[in-house]
Amino acid sequence: MKAAVCRAFGAPLTIEDVVLRAPGPGEVQVSVGAVAICHSDLGYLDGSWHSQLPAVYGHEACGLVTGLGQGVRGFSVGDKVVVTMIRACGQCRTCIQGKPFLCSARHDRSDGVLSQPDGTVIEQGLDTGAFAKGVTVHSSQIAKVPDDFPVELGALLACGVITGTGAAINTAQVTPGSSCVVIGAGGVGLNAIQGARLAGASRIIAIDLADEKLEAAREFGATDVLRADIKGLRRAVMELTDRQGADFVFVSVGVISAYQGAPALAAKGGMVVMVGMPPSGASMTVEPVIVAATAQTLKGSFMGATVVQRDIPYLVDMWRQGRLKLEELISGTYSFDQINEAIDSARNGAVRRNVILMNQSE
């Protein structure tokens, strides 16, 4: 099959013929109909996080099941499914505790799921390798969606949407009537806003440097917007929260300055939810006595604490009811041959999500 292979960090991908092995026990094979480009993909493409080359990245996909490995239950050939990077063994400590998104039974990405025609192994990036015509993944990584659900919207549900909405609904467990601040109104931030709205927050304050992103934040449910560079940002947040600070502060960008300033925007007893992913090695400083005295919580959120087969069908229902925006998250669609153009465009901070449609012609 064809796949977009990364052979050098920071270099354009090359579309090549690769070998995708058949599904083994517990695995499924999926023909990819659409794959979105996430900022995590950009980080791996640039070498910001550890990976072996050559590799095929891409982890936000939707398509049709084309093969089933031994022991797979609940899925059939022809099912339309969302493909995620959340791989769960179901047996380790975190899986048993109901946290499959933190599964400790790590997958060897170099186990031969992908290879070159000469047999040289290609790394299956982010346990998925979806910048390709097909994927072979563990059955825990997929969730069924209705046959009439557009593949381009399904791709969005694989990471960006669940990461943002899940941060509010699952990780923070935002309560009705609470106040929220969302720092960063990009793709994940807009979904954190949607998640807070679905959870019943009464005030949602979006903070960003770009006016167009703040306008989008209002469209997605923010009740108030503030530019990140205004003088007296903390004072402005306090005035909007009865001088208490926000119950929940979501940092949805991987920017250390945003993390550094977040606790000051939270109320006593409030929670700072760490969603954005800075480069490895970047750090923030925390004054423990202040955290202790304010009884604040600093909490990480990985993949929105998502349970794939539970949360993705729920979000499809919210979309059908008109309570979740999805189409509005797509900045542009591209053919597979245009993947490098789509990646270059995705580096623009104003882009929410670019989506590759595998069956679309240039």
C-alpha positions in Angstrom: 0.0 0.0 0.0 1.0 3.7 -0.2 2.2 5.5 2.9 3.8 8.9 3.6 7.2 8.0 5.2 9.3 10.2 7.3 13.0 9.6 6.5 14.6 12.7 8.1 13.2 15.0 10.8 12.1 18.3 9.5 12.1 17.0 5.9 9.1 16.5 3.6 7.4 13.1 3.7 7.8 10.7 0.7 4.9 8.7 -0.5 6.2 5.1 -1.0 5.0 1.6 -1.3 5.2 -0.2 2.1 4.0 -3.5 3.4 1.2 -3.6 6.0 1.0 -7.0 7.7 -2.2 -8.8 8.3 -3.9 -8.4 11.8 -2.7 -10.7 14.4 -4.6 -11.8 17.6 -6.7 -9.0 19.0 -5.9 -6.7 16.1 -7.9 -5.2 13.2 -7.1 -3.8 9.9 -8.7 -0.6 8.7 -8.8 1.1 5.3 -8.2 4.8 6.1 -10.7 7.2 4.6 -9.5 10.3 6.3 -6.7 11.3 8.6 -6.3 14.7 10.3 -3.0 16.4 11.1 -2.4 17.0 14.8 0.3 19.2 16.4 1.6 16.1 18.0 2.4 14.7 14.6 4.3 17.9 13.8 6.3 17.4 17.0 7.3 13.9 15.9 8.0 15.0 12.3 10.4 17.7 13.7 12.1 15.3 16.1 10.8 17.0 19.2 10.0 13.7 20.8 11.8 10.4 20.6 11.2 8.2 17.6 13.1 5.9 15.2 13.3 6.5 11.5 12.0 5.6 9.0 8.5 6.1 10.4 4.9 6.6 9.4 3.1 9.1 11.7 -0.6 10.1 11.8 -2.9 9.1 14.6 -6.3 10.8 13.9 -8.1 8.5 11.4 -11.4 7.1 10.4 -12.2 4.4 7.9 -13.7 0.9 7.3 -12.6 -2.3 9.0 -11.2 -4.7 6.3 -9.8 -7.5 8.5 -10.1 -9.0 11.9 -7.5 -10.9 13.9 -8.2 -13.9 16.0 -10.3 -13.3 19.1 -11.6 -9.8 18.1 -15.2 -9.4 19.2 -17.7 -6.6 18.7 -16.5 -5.5 15.3 -17.2 -6.8 11.7 -15.6 -6.2 8.3 -17.3 -3.1 6.8 -17.8 -1.3 10.2 -17.0 2.4 10.0 -14.6 3.2 12.9 -12.6 6.0 14.4 -8.9 4.9 14.9 -7.1 6.4 17.9 -3.6 6.0 19.5 -5.1 4.9 22.8 -4.0 1.2 22.9 -5.1 -0.7 26.0 -4.3 -4.3 27.1 -7.2 -4.5 29.6 -5.0 -6.4 32.1 -2.5 -4.0 33.6 -3.0 -2.0 36.7 -4.2 1.2 35.0 -6.6 -0.6 32.7 -8.1 -2.5 35.6 -8.5 0.9 37.4 -10.6 2.2 34.5 -7.8 4.2 33.0 -7.1 2.5 29.6 -5.6 5.8 28.2 -2.6 5.2 30.6 -2.1 1.5 29.8 1.4 0.4 30.9 1.7 -2.5 28.5 3.6 -0.5 25.9 3.5 -1.6 22.2 6.7 -2.1 20.3 6.3 0.3 17.4 9.1 -1.6 15.6 7.5 -5.0 15.7 6.9 -5.2 12.0 3.4 -3.9 11.5 4.9 -1.7 8.8 8.0 -2.5 6.7 9.7 -1.7 3.4 9.4 -4.1 0.5 12.9 -5.4 1.4 11.7 -6.3 4.9 13.3 -3.3 6.7 11.0 -2.3 9.6 9.3 1.1 9.5 8.2 2.5 12.9 4.4 2.6 13.4 4.3 6.2 14.7 2.1 6.9 17.8 1.0 3.2 17.7 -1.1 4.0 14.6 0.8 5.0 11.5 -2.2 6.5 9.8 -0.5 8.7 7.2 -1.2 5.7 5.0 -3.9 3.9 3.0 -4.4 1.4 5.8 -3.5 0.6 9.4 -3.3 -2.5 11.5 -4.0 -1.6 15.2 -5.2 -3.3 18.4 -9.0 -3.5 18.6 -8.9 -1.4 21.8 -7.9 1.6 19.6 -11.1 1.8 17.5 -14.7 2.8 18.1 -17.7 2.2 15.8 -19.5 5.2 14.4 -22.7 5.2 12.2 -22.3 4.4 8.5 -23.5 7.9 7.6 -21.1 9.7 9.8 -18.6 11.6 7.6 -15.0 10.2 7.7 -13.5 13.6 8.0 -15.5 14.3 11.2 -14.6 10.9 12.5 -10.9 11.7 12.1 -11.3 14.7 14.3 -12.8 12.6 17.1 -9.6 10.5 17.3 -7.5 13.0 19.2 -8.2 16.7 19.1 -11.8 16.6 20.1 -11.5 13.9 22.8 -8.4 15.6 24.2 -10.2 18.9 24.7 -13.7 17.8 25.6 -12.3 15.0 27.8 -10.0 17.4 29.7 -13.2 19.2 30.9 -15.6 16.3 31.2 -13.4 13.4 32.3 -10.2 14.9 33.8 -11.5 18.0 35.6 -15.1 16.8 35.9 -16.3 20.4 35.5 -19.4 21.0 37.6 -22.6 22.8 36.6 -22.4 26.5 37.4 -18.6 26.5 37.7 -16.2 29.0 36.1 -13.5 28.0 33.6 -10.5 29.7 32.0 -9.1 28.1 28.7 -5.7 29.4 27.8 -5.2 28.9 24.1 -8.1 28.8 21.6 -6.6 26.5 19.0 -8.1 23.1 18.0 -7.7 21.6 21.5 -8.7 24.7 23.3 -11.9 25.1 21.3 -12.8 21.6 22.3 -12.0 22.3 26.0 -14.5 25.1 25.7 -17.1 22.8 24.2 -16.5 20.2 26.9 -16.9 22.9 29.6 -20.1 24.0 28.0 -21.4 20.4 27.8 -20.6 19.9 31.5 -22.6 23.0 32.4 -20.0 25.6 33.3 -21.7 29.0 33.7 -18.7 31.1 32.7 -16.0 30.2 30.2 -13.2 32.6 29.7 -11.0 32.1 26.6 -7.5 33.6 26.5 -5.4 33.9 23.4 -3.1 36.3 21.5 -5.0 36.1 18.2 -8.2 38.1 17.8 -9.5 35.6 15.2 -9.1 32.7 17.7 -11.0 34.7 20.3 -13.8 35.2 17.9 -13.9 31.5 17.2 -13.9 30.8 21.0 -17.1 32.8 21.3 -18.6 30.7 18.5 -17.7 27.5 20.4 -19.2 28.6 23.7 -16.9 31.0 25.5 -18.9 33.6 27.5 -15.9 36.0 27.7 -12.6 36.5 25.8 -9.4 38.2 26.8 -6.2 38.8 24.9 -3.3 37.2 26.6 -1.1 40.2 26.2 -3.3 42.8 28.0 -2.0 44.5 31.0 -3.7 43.2 34.1 -4.8 39.8 32.8 -5.2 38.4 36.3 -7.2 41.3 37.4 -9.5 41.0 34.4 -10.1 37.3 35.2 -10.8 38.2 38.8 -13.4 40.7 37.8 -15.2 38.1 35.7 -15.2 35.6 38.5 -16.5 37.7 41.4 -12.8 38.3 42.5 -12.5 34.5 43.2 -10.5 33.2 40.3 -11.6 30.4 38.1 -12.6 27.0 39.4 -10.8 25.3 36.5 -8.0 26.7 34.4 -7.1 24.7 31.2 -3.7 25.2 29.6 -4.3 23.9 26.1 -1.1 25.1 24.5 2.4 23.8 25.0 3.8 27.1 26.0 5.7 27.4 29.3 4.7 31.0 29.9 1.0 29.9 29.8 1.7 27.2 32.3 3.7 29.6 34.5 0.8 32.1 34.8 -2.0 29.6 35.1 -2.1 29.1 38.9 -2.6 32.8 39.4 -5.8 32.7 37.5 -7.3 29.8 39.6 -9.5 30.2 42.7 -8.5 28.9 46.1 -9.3 25.2 45.8 -9.3 25.5 42.1 -7.7 23.2 39.5 -5.1 23.8 36.8 -5.5 21.2 34.1 -2.4 20.6 32.1 -3.4 19.7 28.5 -0.9 21.2 26.1 2.4 19.4 25.4 5.6 21.4 25.5 8.8 20.0 24.0 10.6 17.4 26.1 12.9 19.1 28.6 10.8 22.3 29.0 9.9 23.1 32.6 7.9 25.4 34.8 8.6 26.5 38.4 6.1 26.2 41.2 6.2 27.7 44.6 4.9 24.8 46.8 3.8 27.0 49.7 1.4 28.9 47.5 -0.1 25.7 46.1 -0.4 24.3 49.6 -1.9 27.6 51.0 -4.4 27.9 48.2 -5.2 24.1 48.2 -5.0 24.2 44.4 -4.6 21.1 42.3 -2.2 20.8 39.3 -3.5 17.9 37.2 -2.3 16.4 34.0 -4.7 15.4 31.3 -3.6 12.9 28.7 -5.9 12.2 25.7 -8.8 13.6 27.7 -8.8 10.6 30.0 -10.8 9.0 27.2 -12.4 5.6 27.2 -12.6 5.1 23.5 -15.7 2.9 23.1 -17.6 5.0 25.6 -16.7 8.6 24.8 -16.6 8.6 21.0 -20.2 7.4 20.5 -21.3 10.0 23.1 -19.6 12.8 21.1 -21.3 11.6 17.9 -24.6 11.8 19.7 -23.8 15.4 20.9 -23.0 16.3 17.3 -26.3 14.9 16.0 -28.1 16.9 18.7 -26.4 20.1 17.5 -24.5 20.4 20.8 -21.0 19.7 19.5 -19.4 21.6 16.6 -17.2 19.4 14.3 -17.4 20.7 10.8 -16.3 24.1 12.0 -13.0 22.6 13.2 -11.8 21.8 9.7 -9.6 24.5 8.2 -8.9 22.6 4.9 -9.1 19.3 3.2 -6.4 17.8 1.0 -5.7 14.8 -1.1 -3.1 12.3 0.0 -0.7 13.6 -2.7 -1.0 17.0 -1.0 0.1 15.8 2.5 3.2 17.9 2.7 1.2 21.0 1.7 -1.3 20.1 4.4 1.5 19.7 7.0 3.1 23.0 6.1 -0.3 24.7 6.4 -0.9 23.1 9.8 2.1 24.9 11.1 0.2 28.1 10.9 -1.2 28.9 14.3 -4.6 29.9 12.9 -5.2 26.4 11.5 -7.6 24.3 13.6 -7.3 21.0 11.7 -6.3 20.0 8.2 -7.7 16.7 7.0 -6.4 14.4 4.3 -9.2 12.7 2.4 -7.7 9.5 1.0 -10.1 9.2 -1.9 -10.1 12.9 -2.8 -8.2 13.8 -6.0 -6.2 17.0 -6.3 
